[in-house]
């Protein structure tokens, strides 16, 4: 979400609402349309409370989803690093291949999956997950260390896949359409209700500040929900693959010190090299 665009939209919404109030105010009687200000204020309090309660729950759920995506990305990166370490205790026949495929897995997450998530695509398949499974089938652990590493690898694979699900679940947005419809409808009802507070006997600046501040808070809250429910933003201000990039730097440097480790079977973008 671009903050400049958000600010311009909020300013436009405030300007339109204040302008509408000033137009209504020209025909409004002295003292406003309501004969009982206390009763009108009470009814407005009910409307505002209902909107605030729904808004609070939605913000909480959106933030929880945002945090789940962030935690999933970090956990996935940590698990990839752990699997790289585990691979060094597996049989030599698959050790190097698994290490290289883990690097390719991380490159694919950064260069292929992340741009797709920023475009709103959540149904993603990482081909290196299948490649890792196929390579592991060729392993024949003999020593106790190799057998222990072999079992540990499966546990870490489950952890990595669970973290990956947490990462990609927010790519398509987590707020149902019905929630957005309800929020916009309630916001519109509150705005219409505010128009009936127009009072030709009160200063235009005072009334403009009253309506403008309410509209500004409502629109700003909607922008917060939109940002939290879409954690991957093309504007560059959403979640980024920082954790996976850090993991790749670590395991790539470590692989250079390993004997017999060749180049990963992929290019810098995570695409498989021709056989």
Backbone as CSV, one residue per row, in Angstrom:
resi,resn,N_x,N_y,N_z,CA_x,CA_y,CA_z,C_x,C_y,C_z
1,UNK,0.840,-1.189,0.000,0.000,0.000,0.000,0.874,1.238,0.000
2,UNK,0.676,2.089,-0.996,1.447,3.314,-1.086,0.864,4.337,-0.111
3,UNK,1.652,4.837,0.852,1.105,5.784,1.838,0.659,7.095,1.212
4,UNK,1.299,7.486,0.102,0.888,8.735,-0.557,-0.512,8.585,-1.133
5,UNK,-0.744,7.440,-1.806,-2.074,7.188,-2.363,-3.111,7.105,-1.247
6,UNK,-2.762,6.422,-0.155,-3.685,6.314,0.969,-4.029,7.695,1.523
7,UNK,-3.022,8.542,1.664,-3.271,9.898,2.173,-4.162,10.690,1.232
8,UNK,-3.918,10.562,-0.074,-4.740,11.282,-1.048,-6.189,10.799,-1.024
9,UNK,-6.384,9.486,-0.891,-7.744,8.947,-0.826,-8.458,9.433,0.437
10,UNK,-7.750,9.421,1.559,-8.347,9.905,2.807,-8.714,11.379,2.678
11,UNK,-7.789,12.166,2.104,-8.066,13.593,1.928,-9.265,13.817,1.009
12,UNK,-9.355,13.014,-0.058,-10.486,13.157,-0.984,-11.793,12.790,-0.299
13,UNK,-11.775,11.690,0.485,-12.986,11.283,1.195,-13.424,12.352,2.194
14,UNK,-12.465,12.961,2.889,-12.791,14.024,3.840,-13.362,15.237,3.111
15,UNK,-12.735,15.605,1.995,-13.201,16.773,1.246,-14.620,16.568,0.723
16,UNK,-14.907,15.356,0.204,-16.241,15.085,-0.326,-17.284,15.109,0.789
17,UNK,-16.963,14.487,1.916,-17.929,14.446,3.022,-18.178,15.838,3.603
18,UNK,-17.120,16.628,3.760,-17.295,17.987,4.275,-18.077,18.834,3.280
19,UNK,-17.773,18.675,1.982,-18.523,19.410,0.974,-19.995,19.057,0.980
20,UNK,-20.299,17.745,1.137,-21.699,17.321,1.204,-22.390,17.921,2.426
21,UNK,-21.679,17.966,3.554,-22.267,18.539,4.759,-22.564,20.026,4.582
22,UNK,-21.656,20.751,3.951,-21.870,22.176,3.753,-23.054,22.438,2.835
23,UNK,-23.254,21.541,1.846,-24.425,21.686,0.979,-25.718,21.429,1.750
24,UNK,-25.702,20.375,2.571,-26.888,20.078,3.375,-27.137,21.196,4.385
25,UNK,-26.079,21.772,4.881,-26.180,22.809,5.909,-26.915,24.048,5.405
26,UNK,-26.852,24.295,4.113,-27.529,25.472,3.573,-29.041,25.409,3.765
27,UNK,-29.576,24.194,3.714,-31.019,24.023,3.867,-31.422,23.583,5.279
28,UNK,-30.412,23.357,6.132,-30.697,22.850,7.477,-31.263,23.954,8.360
29,UNK,-32.194,23.634,9.218,-32.729,24.648,10.148,-31.735,24.951,11.259
30,UNK,-31.958,26.062,11.909,-31.123,26.431,13.052,-31.367,25.425,14.176
31,UNK,-30.320,24.754,14.614,-30.430,23.725,15.637,-30.389,22.320,15.079
32,UNK,-30.420,22.197,13.739,-30.310,20.888,13.111,-31.650,20.241,12.858
33,UNK,-31.604,19.132,12.206,-32.824,18.399,11.852,-33.422,17.651,13.037
34,UNK,-32.590,17.306,14.001,-33.067,16.539,15.141,-33.665,17.477,16.186
35,UNK,-34.857,17.146,16.622,-35.480,17.955,17.675,-34.914,17.628,19.053
36,UNK,-34.366,16.428,19.190,-33.752,16.019,20.461,-32.314,15.610,20.189
37,UNK,-31.397,16.455,20.549,-29.982,16.162,20.311,-29.491,14.979,21.120
38,UNK,-30.000,14.838,22.349,-29.551,13.719,23.188,-29.977,12.380,22.591
39,UNK,-31.224,12.313,22.095,-31.695,11.074,21.504,-30.912,10.750,20.228
40,UNK,-30.634,11.757,19.425,-29.859,11.549,18.201,-28.440,11.100,18.524
41,UNK,-27.839,11.713,19.561,-26.487,11.329,19.949,-26.452,9.887,20.443
42,UNK,-27.504,9.473,21.142,-27.557,8.094,21.608,-27.655,7.105,20.461
43,UNK,-28.483,7.431,19.470,-28.610,6.557,18.305,-27.300,6.494,17.520
44,UNK,-26.638,7.644,17.413,-25.346,7.652,16.727,-24.314,6.827,17.488
45,UNK,-24.397,6.861,18.811,-23.480,6.051,19.610,-23.664,4.571,19.357
46,UNK,-24.926,4.150,19.153,-25.186,2.740,18.847,-24.583,2.369,17.503
47,UNK,-24.781,3.217,16.493,-24.208,2.959,15.171,-22.685,2.903,15.234
48,UNK,-22.097,3.892,15.886,-20.638,3.948,15.963,-20.078,2.766,16.752
49,UNK,-20.767,2.355,17.804,-20.286,1.222,18.605,-20.317,-0.070,17.799
50,UNK,-21.414,-0.274,17.047,-21.490,-1.471,16.217,-20.380,-1.514,15.181
51,UNK,-20.114,-0.373,14.559,-19.032,-0.319,13.575,-17.678,-0.540,14.236
52,UNK,-17.480,0.052,15.404,-16.189,-0.075,16.094,-15.933,-1.510,16.536
53,UNK,-16.984,-2.197,16.996,-16.804,-3.587,17.432,-16.411,-4.462,16.249
54,UNK,-17.148,-4.329,15.138,-16.810,-5.113,13.950,-15.421,-4.759,13.446
55,UNK,-15.103,-3.475,13.437,-13.780,-3.038,12.971,-12.676,-3.618,13.832
56,UNK,-12.893,-3.640,15.146,-11.876,-4.189,16.041,-11.606,-5.660,15.780
57,UNK,-12.676,-6.444,15.608,-12.502,-7.870,15.316,-11.794,-8.072,13.976
58,UNK,-12.173,-7.299,12.977,-11.573,-7.461,11.654,-10.089,-7.095,11.684
59,UNK,-9.750,-6.011,12.364,-8.341,-5.625,12.469,-7.546,-6.704,13.196
60,UNK,-8.126,-7.257,14.247,-7.430,-8.318,14.985,-7.175,-9.532,14.099
61,UNK,-8.206,-9.964,13.355,-8.050,-11.126,12.485,-7.063,-10.839,11.361
62,UNK,-7.104,-9.627,10.803,-6.187,-9.275,9.724,-4.749,-9.241,10.226
63,UNK,-4.544,-8.682,11.418,-3.193,-8.648,11.974,-2.695,-10.044,12.290
64,UNK,-3.596,-10.903,12.782,-3.209,-12.287,13.075,-2.773,-13.005,11.801
65,UNK,-3.495,-12.768,10.702,-3.119,-13.373,9.423,-1.790,-12.818,8.920
66,UNK,-1.600,-11.520,9.061,-0.345,-10.891,8.661,0.825,-11.488,9.440
67,UNK,0.652,-11.618,10.742,1.720,-12.164,11.577,1.976,-13.632,11.265
68,UNK,0.913,-14.368,10.918,1.086,-15.775,10.557,1.900,-15.909,9.274
69,UNK,1.646,-15.050,8.299,2.427,-15.076,7.053,3.885,-14.741,7.322
70,UNK,4.115,-13.732,8.148,5.487,-13.337,8.475,6.213,-14.448,9.221
71,UNK,5.553,-15.037,10.220,6.173,-16.111,10.997,6.426,-17.337,10.127
72,UNK,5.482,-17.640,9.214,5.674,-18.777,8.324,6.887,-18.609,7.439
73,UNK,7.084,-17.399,6.899,8.243,-17.152,6.043,9.547,-17.320,6.822
74,UNK,9.574,-16.836,8.050,10.785,-16.961,8.861,11.033,-18.412,9.264
75,UNK,9.977,-19.117,9.657,10.137,-20.519,10.056,10.582,-21.380,8.884
76,UNK,10.060,-21.098,7.713,10.459,-21.858,6.529,11.943,-21.666,6.241
77,UNK,12.409,-20.428,6.344,13.817,-20.155,6.090,14.714,-20.857,7.114
78,UNK,14.315,-20.836,8.375,15.096,-21.501,9.415,15.139,-23.012,9.169
79,UNK,14.016,-23.590,8.769,13.964,-25.033,8.525,14.819,-25.433,7.343
80,UNK,14.877,-24.599,6.310,15.752,-24.882,5.164,17.209,-24.943,5.620
81,UNK,17.608,-24.008,6.481,18.976,-24.023,7.002,19.228,-25.279,7.837
82,UNK,18.243,-25.677,8.621,18.405,-26.880,9.440,18.496,-28.127,8.567
83,UNK,17.706,-28.184,7.509,17.779,-29.341,6.618,19.116,-29.402,5.890
84,UNK,19.667,-28.249,5.584,21.001,-28.234,4.965,22.025,-28.868,5.901
85,UNK,21.926,-28.558,7.189,22.835,-29.167,8.160,22.587,-30.668,8.272
86,UNK,21.318,-31.053,8.301,20.979,-32.476,8.396,21.482,-33.244,7.190
87,UNK,21.445,-32.632,6.016,21.873,-33.301,4.781,23.337,-33.718,4.840
88,UNK,24.138,-33.009,5.631,25.567,-33.338,5.700,25.833,-34.633,6.459
89,UNK,24.823,-35.173,7.114,24.976,-36.441,7.841,24.286,-37.602,7.126
90,UNK,23.720,-37.324,5.955,23.100,-38.378,5.160,24.149,-39.075,4.299
91,UNK,23.813,-40.194,3.672,24.805,-40.905,2.850,25.435,-40.011,1.791
92,UNK,26.727,-40.166,1.520,27.423,-39.325,0.537,26.775,-39.340,-0.843
93,UNK,26.060,-40.407,-1.180,25.468,-40.497,-2.514,24.398,-39.428,-2.748
94,UNK,23.744,-38.957,-1.686,22.675,-37.962,-1.847,22.986,-36.654,-1.137
95,UNK,24.057,-36.627,-0.389,24.366,-35.462,0.435,24.497,-34.194,-0.394
96,UNK,25.346,-34.234,-1.394,25.578,-33.047,-2.207,24.351,-32.638,-3.007
97,UNK,23.644,-33.638,-3.552,22.464,-33.333,-4.349,21.382,-32.660,-3.511
98,UNK,21.133,-33.178,-2.312,20.124,-32.579,-1.437,20.518,-31.151,-1.035
99,UNK,21.778,-30.945,-0.762,22.237,-29.608,-0.385,21.997,-28.618,-1.517
100,UNK,22.337,-29.043,-2.734,22.120,-28.161,-3.876,20.656,-27.889,-4.137
101,UNK,19.815,-28.897,-3.963,18.381,-28.709,-4.198,17.754,-27.816,-3.135
102,UNK,18.289,-27.833,-1.926,17.794,-26.909,-0.905,18.109,-25.466,-1.287
103,UNK,19.288,-25.244,-1.846,19.627,-23.901,-2.320,18.677,-23.485,-3.439
104,UNK,18.387,-24.402,-4.332,17.451,-24.113,-5.419,16.050,-23.841,-4.882
105,UNK,15.673,-24.560,-3.842,14.370,-24.336,-3.220,14.277,-22.892,-2.719
106,UNK,15.306,-22.445,-2.018,15.308,-21.073,-1.505,15.313,-20.044,-2.622
107,UNK,16.087,-20.296,-3.679,16.098,-19.366,-4.810,14.738,-19.289,-5.480
108,UNK,14.061,-20.429,-5.587,12.743,-20.444,-6.202,11.732,-19.669,-5.360
109,UNK,11.830,-19.769,-4.043,10.935,-19.021,-3.159,11.105,-17.523,-3.385
110,UNK,12.353,-17.088,-3.489,12.630,-15.656,-3.612,12.280,-15.126,-4.999
111,UNK,12.721,-15.830,-6.036,12.625,-15.292,-7.398,11.331,-15.649,-8.119
112,UNK,10.670,-16.725,-7.725,9.473,-17.145,-8.440,8.203,-17.059,-7.581
113,UNK,8.258,-17.605,-6.371,7.056,-17.619,-5.552,6.695,-16.234,-5.031
114,UNK,7.700,-15.476,-4.592,7.393,-14.187,-3.977,6.736,-13.216,-4.967
115,UNK,7.266,-13.068,-6.190,6.556,-12.199,-7.138,5.132,-12.673,-7.420
116,UNK,4.919,-13.990,-7.460,3.571,-14.511,-7.685,2.653,-14.160,-6.517
117,UNK,3.155,-14.240,-5.292,2.340,-13.880,-4.130,2.009,-12.392,-4.137
118,UNK,2.940,-11.568,-4.585,2.666,-10.138,-4.668,1.578,-9.840,-5.690
119,UNK,1.419,-10.712,-6.676,0.348,-10.542,-7.665,-0.966,-11.167,-7.199
120,UNK,-0.970,-11.749,-5.995,-2.196,-12.294,-5.439,-2.434,-13.754,-5.726
121,UNK,-1.399,-14.487,-6.163,-1.551,-15.917,-6.454,-1.100,-16.727,-5.244
122,UNK,-2.014,-17.538,-4.710,-1.668,-18.341,-3.544,-1.476,-19.814,-3.849
123,UNK,-1.971,-20.283,-4.999,-1.829,-21.700,-5.363,-0.471,-21.897,-6.029
124,UNK,0.552,-22.038,-5.203,1.929,-22.116,-5.701,2.494,-23.508,-5.488
125,UNK,3.318,-23.927,-6.425,4.001,-25.221,-6.339,5.495,-24.972,-6.518
126,UNK,6.260,-25.451,-5.562,7.708,-25.351,-5.677,8.239,-26.679,-6.199
127,UNK,8.778,-26.715,-7.423,9.211,-27.996,-7.998,10.346,-28.657,-7.226
128,UNK,11.074,-27.865,-6.461,12.211,-28.437,-5.737,11.781,-29.232,-4.516
129,UNK,10.549,-29.060,-4.074,10.042,-29.913,-3.005,9.938,-31.355,-3.457
130,UNK,9.436,-31.551,-4.685,9.361,-32.903,-5.249,10.754,-33.434,-5.555
131,UNK,11.634,-32.549,-6.018,13.004,-32.989,-6.320,13.709,-33.483,-5.061
132,UNK,13.501,-32.797,-3.955,14.103,-33.234,-2.689,13.582,-34.605,-2.280
133,UNK,12.281,-34.819,-2.440,11.692,-36.110,-2.080,12.232,-37.224,-2.974
134,UNK,12.356,-36.943,-4.271,12.862,-37.953,-5.208,14.311,-38.317,-4.903
135,UNK,15.115,-37.313,-4.592,16.515,-37.576,-4.265,16.641,-38.378,-2.983
136,UNK,15.800,-38.068,-2.002,15.877,-38.774,-0.719,15.517,-40.247,-0.879
137,UNK,14.686,-40.580,-1.842,14.326,-41.978,-2.066,15.540,-42.826,-2.466
138,UNK,16.554,-42.179,-2.978,17.757,-42.888,-3.397,18.730,-43.114,-2.252
139,UNK,18.416,-42.568,-1.089,19.304,-42.706,0.066,19.175,-44.094,0.674
140,UNK,20.289,-44.625,1.114,20.321,-45.924,1.783,21.171,-45.802,3.043
141,UNK,20.588,-45.241,4.105,21.371,-45.012,5.321,21.802,-46.332,5.964
142,UNK,23.073,-46.378,6.342,23.636,-47.584,6.929,24.061,-47.368,8.370
143,UNK,24.796,-46.318,8.613,25.316,-46.087,9.961,24.238,-45.493,10.847
144,UNK,24.407,-45.589,12.173,23.424,-44.986,13.087,23.245,-43.474,12.855
145,UNK,24.358,-42.793,12.539,24.267,-41.352,12.295,23.416,-41.078,11.059
146,UNK,23.639,-41.812,9.993,22.877,-41.625,8.761,21.397,-41.957,8.977
147,UNK,21.128,-42.988,9.745,19.739,-43.361,10.006,19.023,-42.305,10.851
148,UNK,19.751,-41.749,11.825,19.159,-40.685,12.644,18.891,-39.441,11.806
149,UNK,19.834,-39.103,10.936,19.652,-37.940,10.056,18.508,-38.171,9.078
150,UNK,18.364,-39.423,8.622,17.299,-39.761,7.684,15.920,-39.527,8.326
151,UNK,15.754,-39.962,9.568,14.490,-39.733,10.262,14.257,-38.270,10.582
152,UNK,15.328,-37.577,10.952,15.212,-36.153,11.267,14.793,-35.358,10.042
153,UNK,15.266,-35.775,8.883,14.948,-35.068,7.645,13.431,-35.024,7.413
154,UNK,12.738,-36.128,7.684,11.302,-36.167,7.473,10.579,-35.218,8.427
155,UNK,11.051,-35.141,9.668,10.445,-34.209,10.622,10.621,-32.766,10.156
156,UNK,11.809,-32.460,9.680,12.067,-31.098,9.214,11.299,-30.777,7.933
157,UNK,11.096,-31.794,7.095,10.293,-31.574,5.887,8.867,-31.211,6.260
158,UNK,8.309,-31.884,7.240,6.956,-31.560,7.703,6.893,-30.135,8.254
159,UNK,7.924,-29.760,9.013,7.965,-28.396,9.548,8.062,-27.372,8.421
160,UNK,8.884,-27.668,7.420,9.040,-26.731,6.305,7.741,-26.570,5.521
161,UNK,7.052,-27.674,5.276,5.802,-27.616,4.520,4.717,-26.883,5.305
162,UNK,4.669,-27.083,6.616,3.678,-26.366,7.429,3.963,-24.865,7.427
163,UNK,5.246,-24.505,7.530,5.613,-23.093,7.499,5.303,-22.479,6.138
164,UNK,5.484,-23.257,5.085,5.194,-22.767,3.738,3.706,-22.473,3.573
165,UNK,2.868,-23.333,4.129,1.420,-23.101,4.081,1.071,-21.800,4.791
166,UNK,1.688,-21.564,5.958,1.451,-20.313,6.679,1.897,-19.111,5.856
167,UNK,2.992,-19.280,5.111,3.514,-18.161,4.316,2.588,-17.777,3.176
168,UNK,2.074,-18.754,2.463,1.339,-18.455,1.233,-0.158,-18.242,1.464
169,UNK,-0.651,-18.505,2.682,-2.106,-18.455,2.877,-2.651,-17.042,2.730
170,UNK,-1.813,-16.022,2.976,-2.294,-14.645,2.898,-2.127,-14.003,1.541
171,UNK,-1.643,-14.752,0.548,-1.354,-14.148,-0.751,-2.615,-13.670,-1.454
172,UNK,-3.709,-14.395,-1.319,-4.945,-14.043,-2.011,-5.868,-13.159,-1.175
173,UNK,-5.414,-12.757,0.009,-6.273,-11.951,0.872,-7.098,-12.836,1.787
174,UNK,-7.290,-12.399,3.007,-7.947,-13.241,4.002,-9.313,-12.708,4.426
175,UNK,-9.674,-11.497,3.995,-10.955,-10.935,4.392,-12.028,-11.310,3.368
176,UNK,-13.089,-11.988,3.797,-14.177,-12.338,2.870,-14.858,-11.088,2.323
177,UNK,-15.461,-11.229,1.148,-16.147,-10.099,0.521,-17.274,-9.582,1.405
178,UNK,-17.957,-10.489,2.099,-19.068,-10.066,2.951,-18.617,-9.103,4.041
179,UNK,-17.395,-9.306,4.554,-16.883,-8.411,5.594,-16.643,-7.018,5.024
180,UNK,-16.075,-6.964,3.818,-15.840,-5.661,3.185,-17.163,-4.956,2.906
181,UNK,-18.158,-5.705,2.417,-19.464,-5.109,2.139,-20.068,-4.545,3.419
182,UNK,-19.966,-5.301,4.507,-20.521,-4.844,5.780,-19.811,-3.582,6.274
183,UNK,-18.497,-3.549,6.155,-17.747,-2.376,6.619,-18.100,-1.131,5.811
184,UNK,-18.152,-1.263,4.477,-18.478,-0.105,3.643,-19.928,0.334,3.874
185,UNK,-20.827,-0.637,4.045,-22.228,-0.289,4.275,-22.387,0.455,5.597
186,UNK,-21.752,-0.048,6.638,-21.870,0.611,7.943,-21.229,1.984,7.920
187,UNK,-20.102,2.105,7.216,-19.469,3.410,7.088,-20.368,4.399,6.361
188,UNK,-21.053,3.927,5.304,-21.966,4.803,4.555,-23.148,5.225,5.423
189,UNK,-23.677,4.291,6.226,-24.800,4.619,7.111,-24.386,5.693,8.119
190,UNK,-23.192,5.550,8.676,-22.706,6.547,9.637,-22.548,7.908,8.963
191,UNK,-22.042,7.904,7.728,-21.867,9.168,7.012,-23.216,9.841,6.745
192,UNK,-24.214,9.076,6.303,-25.550,9.638,6.060,-26.146,10.181,7.357
193,UNK,-25.968,9.442,8.437,-26.496,9.892,9.723,-25.844,11.213,10.139
194,UNK,-24.546,11.346,9.841,-23.848,12.586,10.195,-24.419,13.783,9.450
195,UNK,-24.918,13.568,8.224,-25.462,14.676,7.443,-26.643,15.338,8.145
196,UNK,-27.381,14.548,8.954,-28.547,15.099,9.634,-28.163,15.923,10.861
197,UNK,-26.878,15.954,11.183,-26.416,16.840,12.252,-26.095,18.228,11.721
198,UNK,-26.302,18.427,10.415,-26.037,19.738,9.833,-26.872,20.804,10.535
199,UNK,-26.229,21.894,10.893,-26.888,22.948,11.672,-26.444,24.294,11.120
200,UNK,-27.386,25.021,10.565,-27.053,26.325,9.990,-26.675,27.341,11.056
201,UNK,-26.997,27.049,12.297,-26.658,27.969,13.367,-25.268,27.753,13.942
202,UNK,-24.612,26.701,13.540,-23.265,26.413,14.028,-22.248,26.741,12.945
203,UNK,-21.052,27.089,13.351,-20.028,27.487,12.401,-19.673,26.369,11.437
204,UNK,-19.423,26.691,10.171,-19.091,25.654,9.182,-17.776,24.946,9.476
205,UNK,-16.828,25.657,10.050,-15.531,25.033,10.350,-15.698,23.955,11.421
206,UNK,-16.482,24.261,12.428,-16.699,23.300,13.521,-17.374,22.042,12.984
207,UNK,-18.406,22.238,12.184,-19.109,21.075,11.653,-18.243,20.312,10.649
208,UNK,-17.453,21.035,9.878,-16.556,20.364,8.939,-15.531,19.503,9.648
209,UNK,-14.991,20.001,10.769,-14.018,19.230,11.552,-14.678,17.988,12.141
210,UNK,-15.908,18.111,12.598,-16.603,16.968,13.189,-16.796,15.844,12.179
211,UNK,-17.321,16.197,11.017,-17.564,15.180,9.997,-16.254,14.687,9.392
212,UNK,-15.343,15.577,9.092,-14.078,15.190,8.460,-13.252,14.253,9.311
213,UNK,-13.228,14.495,10.617,-12.441,13.628,11.496,-13.019,12.222,11.541
214,UNK,-14.349,12.105,11.578,-14.967,10.777,11.599,-14.683,10.029,10.306
215,UNK,-14.843,10.706,9.179,-14.590,10.065,7.884,-13.120,9.685,7.750
216,UNK,-12.220,10.539,8.189,-10.789,10.244,8.094,-10.431,8.987,8.875
217,UNK,-10.995,8.842,10.082,-10.705,7.664,10.906,-11.255,6.404,10.251
218,UNK,-12.478,6.475,9.696,-13.083,5.301,9.069,-12.276,4.857,7.855
219,UNK,-11.931,5.798,6.977,-11.197,5.447,5.755,-9.801,4.944,6.093
220,UNK,-9.135,5.592,7.053,-7.798,5.137,7.450,-7.848,3.720,8.019
221,UNK,-8.898,3.400,8.781,-9.037,2.049,9.328,-9.220,1.020,8.222
222,UNK,-9.967,1.374,7.186,-10.152,0.458,6.062,-8.829,0.215,5.335
223,UNK,-8.011,1.238,5.226,-6.705,1.059,4.601,-5.813,0.143,5.438
224,UNK,-5.888,0.258,6.748,-5.099,-0.618,7.619,-5.512,-2.075,7.424
225,UNK,-6.823,-2.306,7.357,-7.311,-3.674,7.139,-6.856,-4.201,5.791
226,UNK,-6.938,-3.363,4.759,-6.514,-3.784,3.421,-5.039,-4.149,3.406
227,UNK,-4.226,-3.390,4.120,-2.790,-3.677,4.154,-2.503,-4.974,4.903
228,UNK,-3.137,-5.163,6.051,-2.868,-6.356,6.854,-3.392,-7.622,6.185
229,UNK,-4.501,-7.521,5.465,-5.069,-8.710,4.833,-4.378,-9.066,3.522
230,UNK,-3.517,-8.195,3.013,-2.703,-8.481,1.824,-1.240,-8.202,2.184
231,UNK,-0.596,-9.141,2.884,0.755,-8.874,3.398,1.820,-8.744,2.326
232,UNK,1.548,-9.227,1.118,2.541,-9.154,0.042,2.123,-8.057,-0.925
233,UNK,2.844,-6.928,-0.889,2.474,-5.755,-1.659,3.481,-5.513,-2.780
234,UNK,2.961,-5.241,-3.978,3.841,-4.951,-5.114,4.532,-3.605,-4.969
235,UNK,4.006,-2.745,-4.081,4.612,-1.426,-3.905,5.948,-1.495,-3.177
236,UNK,6.295,-2.657,-2.646,7.572,-2.788,-1.965,7.494,-2.586,-0.470
237,UNK,6.287,-2.340,0.058,6.140,-2.087,1.488,5.497,-3.258,2.220
238,UNK,5.331,-4.388,1.541,4.803,-5.575,2.180,5.922,-6.457,2.694
239,UNK,5.563,-7.686,3.033,6.560,-8.644,3.518,7.529,-9.007,2.395
240,UNK,8.780,-9.143,2.736,9.817,-9.475,1.772,10.547,-10.745,2.208
241,UNK,11.164,-11.469,1.259,11.845,-12.727,1.604,13.194,-12.507,2.262
242,UNK,13.216,-11.652,3.257,14.482,-11.314,3.917,15.077,-12.528,4.622
243,UNK,14.235,-13.293,5.317,14.738,-14.440,6.071,15.312,-15.499,5.132
244,UNK,14.610,-15.787,4.030,15.113,-16.790,3.094,16.391,-16.315,2.413
245,UNK,16.469,-15.026,2.084,17.687,-14.494,1.478,18.868,-14.619,2.432
246,UNK,18.626,-14.379,3.707,19.686,-14.520,4.709,20.117,-15.973,4.840
247,UNK,19.158,-16.888,4.808,19.479,-18.307,4.865,20.295,-18.738,3.654
248,UNK,19.937,-18.261,2.477,20.669,-18.617,1.258,22.118,-18.159,1.325
249,UNK,22.326,-16.957,1.846,23.705,-16.467,1.980,24.499,-17.389,2.905
250,UNK,23.877,-17.811,3.996,24.569,-18.661,4.970,24.910,-20.027,4.392
251,UNK,23.927,-20.697,3.793,24.191,-22.055,3.317,25.034,-22.052,2.037
252,UNK,24.945,-20.991,1.253,25.798,-20.911,0.059,27.252,-20.765,0.464
253,UNK,27.500,-19.934,1.468,28.865,-19.792,1.966,29.359,-21.089,2.595
254,UNK,28.469,-21.776,3.323,28.862,-23.033,3.965,29.148,-24.106,2.928
255,UNK,28.403,-24.106,1.816,28.589,-25.139,0.799,29.963,-25.049,0.137
256,UNK,30.534,-23.852,0.106,31.853,-23.691,-0.516,32.945,-24.381,0.290
257,UNK,32.676,-24.583,1.575,33.667,-25.240,2.429,33.476,-26.739,2.488
258,UNK,32.441,-27.263,1.853,32.174,-28.696,1.903,32.925,-29.409,0.794
259,UNK,33.567,-30.512,1.094,34.301,-31.250,0.058,33.362,-31.915,-0.940
260,UNK,33.682,-31.800,-2.194,32.918,-32.475,-3.239,31.572,-31.854,-3.561
261,UNK,31.327,-30.643,-3.068,30.049,-29.998,-3.339,30.145,-29.229,-4.651
262,UNK,29.308,-29.574,-5.620,29.319,-28.902,-6.906,28.322,-27.758,-6.959
263,UNK,28.121,-27.247,-8.137,27.180,-26.149,-8.317,25.748,-26.655,-8.159
264,UNK,24.857,-25.854,-7.589,23.455,-26.257,-7.462,22.842,-26.518,-8.843
265,UNK,21.879,-27.426,-8.926,21.284,-27.777,-10.225,20.257,-26.758,-10.721
266,UNK,20.515,-25.465,-10.503,19.583,-24.430,-10.936,20.346,-23.136,-11.150
267,UNK,19.684,-22.200,-11.811,20.302,-20.884,-12.001,19.998,-19.993,-10.804
268,UNK,20.361,-18.724,-10.896,20.172,-17.811,-9.783,18.702,-17.565,-9.481
269,UNK,17.817,-17.825,-10.440,16.395,-17.625,-10.226,15.664,-18.858,-9.749
270,UNK,16.389,-19.957,-9.512,15.770,-21.174,-9.020,15.216,-22.074,-10.109
271,UNK,15.478,-21.787,-11.366,15.007,-22.619,-12.457,16.035,-23.715,-12.739
272,UNK,15.551,-24.912,-13.006,16.447,-26.065,-13.200,17.324,-25.869,-14.425
273,UNK,18.563,-26.257,-14.293,19.488,-26.196,-15.421,19.198,-27.368,-16.369
274,UNK,19.452,-27.184,-17.634,19.276,-28.309,-18.570,20.155,-29.480,-18.189
275,UNK,19.613,-30.676,-18.276,20.374,-31.871,-17.906,21.532,-32.104,-18.872
